[in-house]
Amino acid sequence: MHTMIDAGVNLTSAQFDKDRADVIQRAKDAKINNMLLIGCDLITSQESLDLAKTHQFVSTAGIHPHDAKDAPEDYIAQITQLARAPQVVAIGECGLDFNRDFSPRDQQEKICRAQLALAQQLNMPAYLHERDAHERMRALLLEHRIKGVLHCFTGDRQALKFYLDYGLMIGVTGWVCDERRGQQLRELIQYIPSDRLLIETDAPYLLPRTLSPKPKSRRNEPAYLHAVAEQIALLKNTDVDTIAAHSRDNFNALFMAQKQSAQ
């Protein structure tokens, strides 16, 4: 079986505090040989960087739309400083979330716009979050020219077409394993080209519903990435190794090659 890369995991989550080392070991045993550790605010961006240094992973640095309301005045300077580390390969998680609205929408847009501008300035990919906010995200992206991934895609075909036409990778999580919420995504998988697909767990969230037996904790973790790959392979009428290989190659092309060339 091919090695796999988890293209997005919240390893700093408090849900991993009691057994983080075991979670990492189980991931390695499951042939997950790299992970992108997500920063959602300045604290978790630093924590993700520290974990990436310790375990030879990579990380992001940015402010999630949920946390936009709490961004300090110098957040761009702090993200810029974090981004100098070779382990930091993307700006984000940044974007818009009009589903939960944990931060005012105007504040979300302000913080997202600034991070997109920073990604463009630094010639780094953006790790993007968008939920029920496609029209506004579209407008913000058209103000900039960036590379990146639309993480945990849950949108419709119109949104998918725009993100692909814009040039983004599409991140697919255990959402595709959910026969209830994920039905639309299942139907759209066929329209995601092999050279644009990234597989990710978004752990500890989005435990794949196709797992059997299900873990007692109901907590997702990187070792379960294979369930995402298996569901996509089923929908695309191919095999897991092929999906894993495409995602690994896309991940390396987007995040690793650019950073290495900048060293």
Residue pairs with C-beta under 8 A, 6 or more apart in sequence:
1 31
1 240
1 241
1 244
2 31
2 241
2 244
2 245
2 248
3 31
3 32
3 33
3 244
3 248
4 30
4 31
4 32
4 33
4 199
4 225
4 226
4 229
4 244
4 247
4 248
5 32
5 33
5 34
5 35
5 36
5 199
5 247
5 248
5 251
5 252
6 27
6 32
6 34
6 35
6 36
6 199
6 200
6 201
6 203
6 222
6 225
7 36
7 149
7 151
7 171
7 198
7 199
7 200
7 247
7 251
8 36
8 38
8 127
8 151
8 152
8 171
8 173
8 198
8 200
8 201
8 202
9 35
9 36
9 37
9 38
9 200
9 201
9 202
9 203
9 222
10 37
10 38
10 40
10 44
10 202
10 203
10 204
10 205
11 20
11 23
11 24
11 35
11 37
11 38
11 48
11 51
11 57
11 203
11 222
12 37
12 38
12 39
12 44
12 47
12 48
12 51
13 203
13 204
15 204
15 219
16 23
16 204
16 221
23 221
23 222
23 223
24 55
24 222
26 221
26 222
26 223
27 35
27 221
27 222
27 223
27 225
29 223
30 222
30 223
30 224
30 225
30 226
32 222
32 223
32 225
34 56
34 57
34 58
34 251
35 57
35 58
35 222
36 57
36 58
36 59
36 60
36 89
36 90
36 127
36 200
36 251
36 255
37 48
37 49
37 51
37 52
37 57
37 58
37 59
37 60
38 44
38 48
38 59
38 60
38 92
38 93
38 127
39 45
39 46
39 47
39 48
39 49
39 59
39 60
39 61
39 62
39 82
39 92
39 93
40 62
40 63
40 64
40 66
40 67
40 93
41 63
41 64
41 67
41 70
41 71
42 63
42 72
42 75
42 78
42 79
42 82
45 59
45 60
45 61
45 62
45 79
45 82
45 88
46 82
48 59
48 60
48 61
49 59
49 61
49 82
49 85
49 87
49 88
51 57
51 59
52 58
52 59
52 87
52 88
53 85
53 87
57 87
58 87
58 88
58 89
58 255
58 256
58 259
59 87
59 88
59 89
60 88
60 89
60 90
60 91
60 92
60 93
60 127
61 79
61 82
61 83
61 88
61 90
61 91
61 92
62 79
62 90
62 91
62 92
62 93
62 94
62 115
62 127
63 71
63 75
63 79
63 94
63 111
63 115
64 92
64 93
64 94
64 95
64 97
64 129
65 94
65 95
65 96
65 97
65 102
65 103
65 108
65 111
65 112
65 129
66 97
66 100
66 102
66 103
67 102
67 103
68 103
68 104
68 107
68 108
68 110
68 111
68 112
69 102
69 103
69 104
69 107
70 103
71 107
71 111
72 78
75 111
75 114
76 114
76 115
76 118
79 91
79 115
79 118
80 118
80 122
82 88
83 91
83 118
83 122
83 124
86 259
86 263
89 124
89 125
89 255
89 256
89 258
89 259
90 119
90 124
90 125
90 126
90 127
90 148
90 149
90 255
91 115
91 116
91 118
91 119
91 122
91 124
91 125
91 126
91 127
92 115
92 119
92 126
92 127
92 128
92 129
92 148
92 151
93 127
93 128
93 129
93 151
94 111
94 112
94 115
94 116
94 126
94 127
94 128
94 129
95 108
95 112
95 128
95 129
95 130
95 133
95 137
96 105
96 108
96 109
96 112
96 129
96 130
96 131
96 133
96 136
96 137
96 140
97 108
97 129
97 130
97 131
97 132
97 133
98 105
98 131
98 132
98 133
98 136
99 131
99 132
99 133
100 131
103 111
105 136
109 136
109 140
112 137
112 140
113 140
113 143
115 126
116 126
116 140
116 141
116 143
116 144
116 146
117 144
118 124
119 125
119 126
119 144
119 146
119 147
119 148
120 144
120 145
120 146
123 258
123 262
124 147
124 258
124 259
125 146
125 147
125 148
125 149
125 254
125 255
125 258
126 146
126 147
126 148
126 149
127 148
127 149
127 151
128 137
128 148
128 149
128 150
128 151
128 168
129 151
129 152
130 137
130 150
130 155
130 159
131 154
134 155
134 156
134 158
134 159
134 162
138 159
138 162
141 166
147 167
147 168
147 254
147 258
148 168
148 169
148 254
149 168
149 169
149 170
149 171
149 198
149 254
150 163
150 168
150 169
150 170
150 171
151 171
151 200
151 202
152 171
152 172
152 173
152 175
152 200
152 202
152 206
153 159
153 160
153 163
153 170
153 171
153 172
153 185
154 175
154 181
154 184
154 185
155 163
156 184
156 188
157 188
157 191
160 170
160 188
160 191
160 192
161 191
163 170
164 170
164 191
164 192
164 193
164 196
168 196
169 196
169 197
169 198
169 250
169 254
170 192
170 196
170 197
170 198
171 198
171 199
171 200
172 185
172 189
172 192
172 197
172 198
172 199
172 200
172 228
172 232
173 199
173 200
173 201
173 202
173 206
173 228
174 201
174 202
174 206
174 207
174 208
174 209
174 220
174 224
174 227
174 228
175 181
175 182
175 185
175 206
176 182
176 185
176 186
176 189
176 228
176 231
176 232
176 235
177 208
177 209
177 210
177 211
177 227
177 228
177 231
178 208
178 209
179 186
179 209
186 231
186 235
189 232
189 235
189 236
190 235
190 236
194 246
195 246
195 249
195 250
196 250
197 232
197 243
197 246
197 247
197 250
198 247
198 250
198 251
198 254
199 225
199 228
199 229
199 232
199 243
199 244
199 247
200 225
200 228
201 220
201 221
201 222
201 224
201 225
201 228
202 220
203 219
203 220
203 221
203 222
203 224
204 219
204 220
204 221
205 220
206 220
207 214
207 215
207 218
207 219
207 220
207 224
208 220
208 224
208 227
208 228
208 231
210 227
210 230
210 231
211 224
211 227
226 240
229 240
229 243
229 244
229 247
230 240
232 243
233 239
233 240
233 242
233 243
236 243
